[in-house]
Amino acid sequence: MNLLMDLDLPIFAVLILLLFTVYLFVSERLSIDVSAMLVLVILGLLRFIPGLEIVISEQELFSGFSSNAVIAIIAVMIIGAGLERTGLMHQVADQILLRTKNNHSLIMPVVASFAAMLSSVMQNIGAAALFIPVVSRISRQTGVAMSALLMPMSFAVILGGTVTLIASGPLILLNDLLPEGTEPFGLFSAAPLGFALVVSGILYLFFWGKRLLPKLEQEEISQPASNSAQYYQKLYGIRSDIHLFKMLPGNALAGKNVGQVEESCRVNIIALHGRELILSPHREIMIESEMTLALIASDQSLESFRAMPALQVDLSSSKISNALSLDNSGIAEVILPPNSSLLGSTIRAIRMRKTYGMSTVAIYRDNHIFRKGLRDIPLVAGDTLLVHVAWNDLSKLESNADFTPVTSDYPRQKKRPEKLNRALLICALSLCLMLFTDMRLSSALMTGAIAMVICGVLHMEDAYKAVSWKTVFLLSGLIPLGKAMENSGAASWVANQSLSVLGSDPDGLTVQLVLIILATFFSLVMSNVGATIILVPLASQIALSMGLDPRTYALLVAIGVSNSFLIPTNQVNALVMGLGNYRVSDFMRVGIPMTGLFIVVTLIMIHFFY
């Protein structure tokens, strides 16, 4: 504290504000985006205190909202939504499911590996935005909670960004910050170190980190359909989850029709996949060996069905999974109004599945729920039918006088697989603008984002919905804090004080340890690009003064600023925090060992390879 009291007023004020910011994040008294905005307001008020005018200018105060990083994040979210609309990431999810088969324990490391590969060739935040729908789809199909997948995915994305010199801002800047006359790094100069970090990080997450992740159920994760799913389960006693089972040779159900299986097993078959895909199959269709059945059932009926011999859970049927994904179909309620022409008829007579594409799961009437013998119950005015239906068919019922749909919170935008080539071309254009022109990252990505809208891949309303505004406000509030640390001299003071403890003749390993710890600290409280700009020149000068290669120390710092796993101030971690319903303490619990592992692996690889 005495050391702080001897400081110049601007440095002292900014360091106190920095400590207050860390307190807000750790204590979670306010949401993380509100905390960032509060810090922004305090910075603005400091400008009016005599002696603190230099901390931040009026132009810099709100510069975060127009910063290269924030605009780039908005753009990649829109581009990611466009790719998701084409169904591309569904194909990636299917490939992951195919490779993990029925082994749920392999899903997390496979997802992390795919994410790391993608982030090694594109900006981290873009890779994370693209993988969020992949994780969501895998979670829905396997029952593995998103909280068990999103954080490992985000950590893998950050690690993957260390493999090449085009995947993260610090490594892109690295050659520009080297001392004059120093040999520049090549595209894959960091690859040995990056690969070692990726492999060690995924192994840590697989063997130990997964035990530290919060054990949240799927319904606890913030998803659009979660309230509806809980409502259906509570009222009707039926989960909205769809379960896929493959009929193996010798199964006793082979040769029976859909109606017989439903009645004997008390399940609702909503799709069949054999020689062809049949949605809402009518009861006369025969069940054959090697068919995949998609069904909805109560927990008790599902357990009985699963125990049947010659039957296995099927995670590899991508065609049926795509057709039954929450983007295309789901559980809904429809009411029969008093003027419906169907009153007095039965579901059997109406041929509900064939005529309207609806599989009736239950009927609610006068506080009583019917789940058995539904096909022969005469329908009366006011009956509420719980059905599984394709969203396209449900939207048609809105203009049908025989039904009044109750469910309204379903996706009304269809997938546009025919736009896939166009979307990929737009992504390639953005990538070329980033790699082969002097256009700023934000401008190149925003070009791709607006092209997604102009070319019809995405509507503008969907583009607005694709942006996580919590992430935008979080980063926009923290970027000015980094500028204040630079303007006041607080960043340089922290760096110099840390190095002063080394004495007059420190050894190389000690200096490297101090530098990577400094890089880790700076990456948590300011942008990693800002930390790189401050520390790379400092590290290079230290190396030159010791007669060592400045390239090695510069690379150490540029890699070290990616060691941002402790709190969700990194762009990627901030992006998944709300989606995974994580707390700051969750990041700290999983991130502390990851941070230590990152430092150890980096120092070892620097020693042997650079």
C-alpha positions in Angstrom: 0.0 0.0 0.0 2.9 2.4 0.7 4.2 1.7 -2.8 0.8 2.8 -4.2 0.7 5.9 -2.0 4.0 7.1 -3.5 2.7 6.9 -7.1 1.6 9.8 -9.3 -2.1 10.5 -9.0 -3.2 9.2 -12.4 -1.4 5.8 -11.9 -2.7 5.5 -8.4 -6.3 6.2 -9.5 -6.2 3.8 -12.4 -4.7 1.0 -10.3 -7.4 1.5 -7.7 -10.1 1.3 -10.4 -8.4 -1.8 -11.8 -8.7 -3.5 -8.4 -12.3 -2.4 -8.1 -13.0 -3.9 -11.5 -11.5 -7.3 -10.5 -13.6 -7.2 -7.3 -16.8 -6.6 -9.3 -16.0 -9.5 -11.6 -15.1 -11.9 -8.8 -17.9 -10.9 -6.3 -20.6 -11.0 -9.1 -22.6 -8.4 -7.2 -23.5 -7.0 -10.6 -23.8 -8.8 -13.9 -20.5 -8.7 -15.8 -21.8 -6.4 -18.5 -23.3 -3.9 -16.0 -19.9 -4.0 -14.1 -18.1 -3.1 -17.3 -20.5 -0.2 -17.9 -20.0 1.0 -14.3 -16.3 1.1 -14.9 -16.8 3.1 -18.0 -18.9 5.7 -16.1 -16.3 6.0 -13.4 -13.6 6.5 -16.0 -15.7 9.3 -17.4 -16.1 11.0 -14.0 -12.3 10.8 -13.3 -11.8 13.2 -16.2 -13.3 16.0 -14.2 -11.0 15.6 -11.2 -8.0 17.9 -11.3 -4.8 16.1 -12.2 -6.6 13.1 -13.8 -7.4 14.7 -17.1 -4.8 12.6 -18.9 -6.3 9.3 -17.8 -8.7 9.2 -20.7 -9.9 11.7 -23.3 -13.5 12.3 -24.3 -12.9 10.6 -27.6 -11.3 7.5 -26.0 -14.1 7.1 -23.4 -16.6 5.5 -25.8 -14.0 4.3 -28.3 -14.8 0.7 -27.3 -18.1 0.8 -29.1 -16.3 1.6 -32.4 -13.2 -0.4 -31.8 -11.8 -2.8 -34.3 -12.4 -5.7 -31.9 -16.0 -5.0 -31.1 -17.1 -4.3 -34.7 -15.3 -7.5 -35.7 -17.2 -9.4 -33.0 -20.5 -8.1 -34.2 -19.6 -9.0 -37.8 -18.5 -12.6 -37.0 -21.7 -13.2 -35.1 -23.7 -12.2 -38.1 -21.5 -14.3 -40.4 -21.9 -17.2 -38.0 -25.7 -16.9 -38.0 -25.6 -16.9 -41.8 -23.6 -20.1 -42.0 -25.9 -21.6 -39.4 -28.9 -20.7 -41.5 -27.5 -22.7 -44.4 -27.2 -25.8 -42.2 -23.4 -26.0 -42.6 -22.7 -26.4 -38.9 -25.3 -29.1 -38.6 -23.1 -31.1 -40.9 -20.1 -30.5 -38.7 -22.2 -31.6 -35.7 -23.2 -34.7 -37.5 -19.6 -35.5 -38.2 -18.7 -35.1 -34.5 -21.6 -37.4 -33.5 -20.5 -39.9 -36.1 -17.0 -40.0 -34.7 -18.1 -40.3 -31.0 -20.8 -42.9 -31.8 -22.6 -43.7 -28.5 -19.6 -42.7 -26.2 -20.7 -39.4 -24.5 -17.3 -39.1 -22.8 -15.7 -38.5 -26.1 -18.0 -35.7 -27.2 -16.2 -33.0 -25.3 -12.6 -33.7 -26.5 -13.8 -34.2 -30.1 -15.7 -30.9 -30.0 -12.7 -29.2 -28.5 -10.4 -30.7 -31.2 -12.6 -29.5 -34.1 -12.9 -26.1 -32.5 -9.1 -25.8 -32.1 -8.5 -26.8 -35.7 -11.0 -24.2 -37.0 -9.5 -21.4 -34.8 -6.0 -22.1 -36.0 -6.9 -20.6 -39.4 -9.4 -17.9 -38.5 -10.0 -15.3 -35.7 -10.8 -16.9 -32.4 -14.1 -15.1 -31.9 -15.3 -16.1 -35.4 -14.5 -19.8 -34.7 -16.3 -19.6 -31.4 -19.4 -18.0 -32.9 -19.6 -20.7 -35.6 -19.2 -23.5 -33.0 -22.0 -22.4 -30.7 -24.8 -23.8 -32.9 -22.7 -27.0 -33.2 -22.6 -27.4 -29.4 -26.3 -26.6 -29.1 -27.2 -29.2 -31.6 -25.0 -31.9 -30.1 -26.4 -31.0 -26.6 -30.0 -31.5 -27.8 -29.3 -34.8 -29.5 -27.2 -36.4 -26.9 -28.5 -34.9 -23.6 -25.0 -33.7 -22.7 -25.5 -30.3 -21.0 -24.2 -27.2 -22.9 -22.4 -26.2 -19.7 -20.2 -29.3 -20.1 -19.3 -28.4 -23.7 -19.2 -24.6 -24.1 -16.3 -23.8 -21.8 -14.0 -26.5 -23.1 -14.9 -25.3 -26.6 -14.0 -21.7 -25.8 -10.7 -22.8 -24.1 -9.8 -24.9 -27.2 -10.6 -22.0 -29.5 -8.2 -19.8 -27.5 -5.5 -22.5 -27.6 -6.0 -23.1 -31.3 -5.3 -19.4 -32.0 -1.7 -19.9 -31.0 -0.9 -22.4 -33.8 -0.5 -19.9 -36.7 0.3 -16.2 -37.1 -3.1 -15.4 -38.7 -5.4 -16.7 -36.0 -5.1 -14.1 -33.2 -4.5 -10.4 -33.0 -1.3 -10.6 -30.9 0.4 -13.0 -33.4 -0.7 -10.9 -36.3 0.9 -7.9 -34.7 4.1 -9.7 -33.7 6.3 -9.0 -36.7 5.5 -5.3 -36.6 6.7 -5.0 -33.0 10.0 -6.7 -33.4 13.2 -4.6 -33.2 14.3 -3.2 -36.5 16.5 -5.6 -38.5 15.2 -8.7 -36.7 14.2 -11.7 -38.8 10.4 -11.9 -39.0 8.4 -15.0 -38.0 6.8 -17.3 -40.6 3.2 -18.4 -40.8 3.9 -21.6 -38.9 6.8 -20.5 -36.7 4.6 -20.8 -33.6 3.1 -24.2 -34.6 5.2 -26.5 -32.4 4.4 -24.4 -29.3 0.7 -24.0 -30.4 0.2 -27.7 -31.0 1.7 -28.6 -27.7 -0.7 -26.1 -26.0 -3.7 -27.5 -27.8 -2.9 -31.1 -27.1 -2.0 -30.6 -23.4 -5.1 -28.3 -22.9 -7.5 -30.9 -24.4 -6.0 -33.7 -22.4 -6.4 -31.6 -19.2 -10.0 -30.9 -20.0 -10.7 -34.6 -20.8 -9.0 -36.1 -17.7 -9.5 -33.5 -15.1 -11.1 -30.3 -16.2 -14.5 -31.9 -17.0 -14.8 -32.8 -13.3 -14.6 -29.1 -12.4 -17.2 -27.9 -14.8 -20.6 -26.9 -13.4 -23.1 -29.8 -13.6 -26.1 -28.0 -15.0 -29.0 -29.8 -16.6 -30.0 -28.8 -20.1 -33.1 -27.1 -18.9 -31.0 -24.8 -16.7 -29.2 -23.4 -19.7 -30.7 -20.4 -21.3 -32.4 -21.8 -24.4 -35.4 -20.4 -26.3 -37.4 -23.6 -25.9 -36.5 -24.4 -22.3 -39.7 -22.9 -20.7 -41.9 -24.7 -23.1 -40.1 -28.0 -22.5 -40.5 -27.7 -18.7 -44.2 -26.8 -19.2 -45.0 -29.8 -21.3 -43.2 -32.1 -18.9 -45.0 -30.7 -15.8 -48.5 -30.7 -17.4 -48.4 -33.7 -19.6 -45.7 -35.8 -17.9 -43.9 -36.1 -21.3 -40.4 -34.9 -22.1 -40.0 -33.1 -25.4 -36.7 -34.9 -26.0 -36.6 -37.1 -29.1 -34.9 -40.4 -28.8 -33.4 -42.4 -31.7 -33.2 -46.2 -31.6 -32.0 -48.6 -34.3 -33.8 -52.0 -34.8 -31.2 -54.8 -34.9 -31.8 -58.2 -36.4 -33.9 -60.3 -34.2 -35.9 -57.5 -32.5 -39.3 -58.6 -31.5 -41.0 -55.4 -32.9 -39.9 -56.2 -36.5 -43.0 -57.1 -38.5 -45.4 -55.1 -36.4 -47.0 -51.8 -37.6 -46.5 -48.4 -36.0 -49.9 -48.5 -34.3 -49.2 -51.9 -32.6 -45.8 -50.7 -31.4 -47.2 -47.5 -30.0 -49.9 -49.2 -28.1 -47.9 -52.1 -26.7 -44.8 -49.9 -25.7 -46.7 -46.7 -24.8 -44.5 -44.5 -27.0 -45.2 -42.1 -29.8 -43.3 -42.8 -33.0 -42.8 -39.5 -34.8 -40.4 -40.6 -37.6 -39.0 -43.7 -39.3 -35.8 -44.0 -41.3 -35.2 -47.1 -43.3 -35.0 -47.1 -47.1 -36.5 -43.6 -46.9 -37.3 -41.0 -44.2 -40.9 -41.0 -43.1 -42.1 -38.1 -40.8 -45.3 -38.6 -38.8 -45.7 -42.2 -40.1 -49.3 -43.5 -40.1 -50.1 -46.5 -38.0 -50.3 -49.1 -40.8 -46.6 -48.7 -41.8 -44.6 -51.8 -40.9 -41.5 -51.7 -38.7 -38.6 -53.4 -40.3 -35.2 -54.6 -39.1 -32.4 -52.0 -39.4 -34.9 -49.2 -39.2 -34.2 -46.2 -37.0 -37.2 -45.1 -34.9 -37.6 -41.6 -33.5 -39.9 -41.5 -30.6 -41.2 -39.4 -27.6 -42.2 -41.1 -24.4 -42.6 -40.7 -20.7 -39.5 -41.6 -18.6 -41.1 -44.9 -17.5 -42.1 -46.0 -21.0 -38.7 -44.9 -22.3 -36.8 -47.1 -19.8 -38.9 -50.1 -20.7 -38.4 -49.5 -24.4 -34.6 -49.1 -23.9 -34.3 -52.4 -22.1 -35.7 -54.3 -25.1 -33.1 -56.7 -26.7 -31.7 -56.2 -30.2 -32.1 -52.4 -29.9 -29.4 -49.7 -29.7 -29.4 -45.9 -29.3 -28.6 -44.4 -32.8 -26.6 -41.2 -32.9 -25.4 -41.6 -36.5 -28.6 -41.0 -38.4 -27.9 -37.5 -39.6 -30.8 -37.3 -42.0 -33.5 -38.0 -39.4 -31.6 -35.8 -36.9 -31.7 -32.8 -39.3 -35.4 -33.3 -40.0 -36.3 -33.5 -36.3 -33.9 -30.8 -35.0 -35.5 -28.0 -33.1 -34.9 -25.7 -36.0 -37.3 -27.8 -38.1 -39.8 -29.4 -35.8 -40.9 -29.9 -32.2 -43.7 -30.2 -29.6 -46.6 -27.8 -29.8 -50.2 -27.3 -28.5 -53.2 -26.8 -30.8 -56.8 -26.2 -29.7 -60.0 -27.2 -31.4 -62.2 -24.1 -31.6 -66.1 -24.4 -31.3 -66.5 -23.9 -35.1 -64.0 -26.7 -36.0 -65.4 -29.1 -38.6 -63.5 -31.9 -36.8 -65.6 -32.0 -33.7 -67.0 -35.4 -33.1 -64.4 -37.1 -35.3 -61.5 -39.2 -34.0 -57.9 -38.9 -34.8 -58.1 -42.3 -36.6 -60.9 -41.0 -38.8 -59.2 -37.7 -39.5 -55.9 -39.5 -40.3 -54.2 -36.7 -38.4 -50.6 -37.7 -39.3 -51.2 -38.1 -43.0 -53.6 -35.1 -43.4 -51.9 -32.5 -41.2 -48.4 -33.9 -40.5 -49.1 -34.0 -36.7 -48.3 -36.9 -34.4 -50.7 -36.6 -31.4 -48.9 -37.2 -28.1 -51.7 -36.3 -25.6 -55.1 -34.7 -25.3 -56.0 -32.2 -22.5 -59.7 -31.9 -21.7 -61.4 -30.6 -18.5 -58.3 -30.9 -16.3 -57.8 -34.5 -17.5 -55.0 -35.7 -19.7 -55.4 -38.6 -22.1 -52.3 -40.5 -23.2 -53.7 -43.9 -24.1 -56.1 -44.8 -26.9 -56.0 -41.3 -28.3 -56.9 -42.4 -31.8 -60.5 -43.5 -30.8 -61.4 -40.5 -28.5 -64.1 -38.3 -30.1 -62.8 -34.7 -30.2 -64.8 -31.9 -28.6 -64.6 -28.2 -28.6 -61.8 -26.9 -26.4 -59.6 -30.0 -26.6 -55.9 -29.2 -26.5 -53.8 -31.5 -28.5 -50.2 -31.9 -27.7 -48.5 -32.8 -31.0 -45.2 -33.2 -32.6 -45.2 -31.3 -35.8 -42.9 -29.7 -38.4 -42.8 -25.9 -37.9 -43.8 -25.5 -41.6 -46.9 -27.5 -41.0 -47.7 -25.7 -37.8 -47.5 -22.3 -39.5 -50.1 -23.6 -42.1 -52.5 -24.3 -39.3 -52.6 -20.6 -38.4 -54.9 -20.0 -41.4 -56.9 -23.2 -40.8 -60.2 -22.6 -39.1 -60.3 -26.2 -37.7 -57.3 -25.5 -35.4 -56.0 -22.7 -33.1 -52.3 -23.1 -32.5 -51.3 -22.2 -29.0 -47.5 -22.5 -29.4 -46.1 -19.4 -31.1 -42.4 -19.3 -30.0 -41.1 -21.6 -32.7 -38.6 -20.8 -35.5 -40.5 -19.4 -38.5 -37.4 -19.1 -40.7 -36.5 -22.1 -42.7 -33.0 -23.3 -43.3 -31.5 -22.3 -46.6 -29.2 -25.1 -47.7 -29.4 -23.8 -51.2 -27.5 -20.7 -50.0 -24.6 -22.7 -48.7 -22.2 -22.1 -51.6 -23.0 -18.4 -51.6 -22.3 -18.2 -47.8 -19.0 -20.1 -48.2 -18.0 -17.7 -51.0 -18.8 -14.7 -48.8 -16.6 -16.2 -46.0 -13.8 -16.8 -48.5 -14.1 -13.2 -49.6 -13.8 -11.9 -46.1 -10.8 -14.2 -45.5 -9.0 -13.0 -48.6 -9.6 -9.3 -47.6 -8.0 -10.0 -44.3 -5.0 -11.9 -45.6 -4.2 -10.2 -48.9 -5.2 -6.5 -48.5 -4.5 -3.8 -46.0 -8.2 -3.6 -45.0 -8.7 -3.7 -41.2 -10.1 -6.8 -39.7 -13.4 -5.2 -38.7 -13.9 -3.8 -42.2 -13.2 -7.1 -43.9 -15.6 -9.0 -41.6 -18.3 -6.4 -41.8 -18.1 -6.7 -45.6 -18.9 -10.4 -45.2 -21.7 -9.7 -42.7 -23.5 -7.2 -44.9 -22.9 -9.5 -47.9 -24.8 -12.2 -46.0 -27.8 -9.9 -45.8 -27.6 -8.5 -49.4 -27.2 -12.0 -50.9 -30.3 -13.3 -49.1 -28.5 -15.7 -46.8 -29.9 -13.8 -43.7 -32.6 -11.2 -43.1 -31.5 -8.0 -41.4 -33.9 -8.8 -38.5 -32.1 -12.1 -38.0 -28.7 -10.3 -38.1 -29.8 -8.0 -35.2 -30.9 -11.1 -33.2 -27.6 -12.8 -33.9 -25.6 -10.2 -32.0 -24.9 -10.9 -28.3 -25.2 -7.4 -27.0 -24.1 -8.5 -23.5 -20.7 -9.3 -25.0 -20.6 -6.0 -26.9 -21.2 -3.9 -23.8 -18.7 -6.0 -21.8 -15.9 -5.4 -24.2 -16.8 -1.8 -24.9 -16.6 -1.0 -21.2 -13.2 -2.7 -20.7 -11.4 -1.4 -23.8 -11.3 2.2 -22.4 -9.8 0.8 -19.1 -6.9 -0.6 -21.1 -6.4 2.8 -22.7 -6.5 4.4 -19.3 -3.7 2.1 -18.1 -1.6 3.1 -21.1 -2.3 6.8 -20.9 -1.6 7.0 -17.1 1.5 5.0 -17.2 0.0 2.3 -15.0 0.8 -0.5 -17.4 4.4 0.5 -17.7 4.7 0.9 -13.9 3.3 -2.7 -13.3 5.8 -4.1 -15.8 8.8 -2.3 -14.5 8.0 -3.1 -10.8 7.6 -6.8 -11.7 11.0 -6.8 -13.5 12.8 -4.8 -10.7 12.5 -7.8 -8.4 14.8 -9.9 -10.6 17.9 -8.1 -9.5 20.9 -7.0 -11.7 21.8 -10.4 -13.2 18.7 -12.6 -13.6 18.8 -15.9 -15.5 16.8 -16.4 -18.7 14.3 -18.8 -17.3 13.4 -16.4 -14.4 12.9 -13.5 -16.8 10.7 -15.7 -19.1 8.6 -16.7 -16.1 8.1 -13.1 -15.0 7.2 -12.1 -18.6 4.6 -14.8 -19.1 3.0 -14.0 -15.7 2.9 -10.4 -16.7 1.4 -11.3 -20.1 -1.2 -13.4 -18.3 -2.1 -10.6 -15.9 -2.4 -8.0 -18.6 -4.6 -10.2 -20.8 -7.1 -10.4 -18.0 -7.5 -6.7 -17.5 -7.1 -5.3 -21.0 -7.2 -6.4 -24.6 -4.6 -9.0 -25.5 -3.6 -6.8 -28.4 -3.0 -3.9 -26.1 -1.0 -6.1 -23.8 1.1 -7.3 -26.8 1.8 -3.7 -27.8 3.1 -2.9 -24.3 5.0 -6.0 -23.5 6.6 -7.2 -26.8 8.9 -4.1 -27.0 9.7 -4.4 -23.3 10.6 -8.2 -23.7 12.7 -7.5 -26.7 14.7 -4.8 -24.9 15.3 -7.1 -22.0 16.5 -9.9 -24.3 18.9 -7.6 -26.1 20.3 -6.3 -22.8 21.0 -9.9 -21.8 22.6 -10.8 -25.2 19.7 -13.1 -26.0 17.5 -13.5 -29.1 14.7 -10.9 -28.9 12.5 -13.1 -31.2 12.2 -15.8 -28.5 11.1 -13.3 -25.8 8.7 -11.5 -28.2 7.1 -14.8 -29.2 6.8 -15.8 -25.5 4.8 -12.6 -24.7 2.6 -12.8 -27.9 1.7 -16.4 -26.9 1.4 -15.6 -23.2 -1.3 -12.9 -23.7 -3.6 -15.8 -24.8 -3.4 -17.3 -21.3 -6.7 -15.7 -20.4 -8.8 -18.5 -18.7 -9.2 -17.2 -15.2 -12.1 -14.7 -15.7 -14.4 -14.2 -18.7 -12.8 -11.0 -20.0 -11.5 -12.6 -23.1 -13.8 -12.1 -26.1 -14.4 -15.8 -26.6 -15.1 -16.6 -22.9 -17.4 -13.6 -22.7 -19.3 -14.9 -25.7 -20.1 -18.3 -24.1 -20.6 -17.1 -20.5 -24.3 -16.3 -20.8 -25.1 -19.2 -23.1 -23.6 -21.7 -20.7 -25.1 -20.0 -17.6 -21.6 -19.8 -16.1 -20.5 -17.8 -13.2 -17.1 -16.2 -12.8 -16.3 -18.8 -10.1 -16.8 -21.5 -12.7 -14.1 -20.0 -15.0 -11.8 -19.6 -12.0 -12.2 -23.2 -10.9 -11.5 -24.7 -14.4 -9.2 -21.9 -15.4 -6.6 -21.9 -12.6 -5.1 -25.3 -13.5 -5.4 -24.4 -17.2 -3.4 -21.2 -16.6 -0.7 -23.0 -14.7 -0.5 -25.7 -17.4 -0.3 -23.1 -20.1 2.7 -21.4 -18.4 4.6 -24.7 -17.8 4.0 -26.0 -21.4 5.0 -22.6 -22.9 8.3 -22.4 -21.0 9.2 -26.0 -21.8 8.6 -25.6 -25.5 10.4 -22.2 -25.6 13.4 -23.9 -24.0 13.6 -26.8 -26.4 12.3 -25.4 -29.7 13.2 -21.7 -29.8 
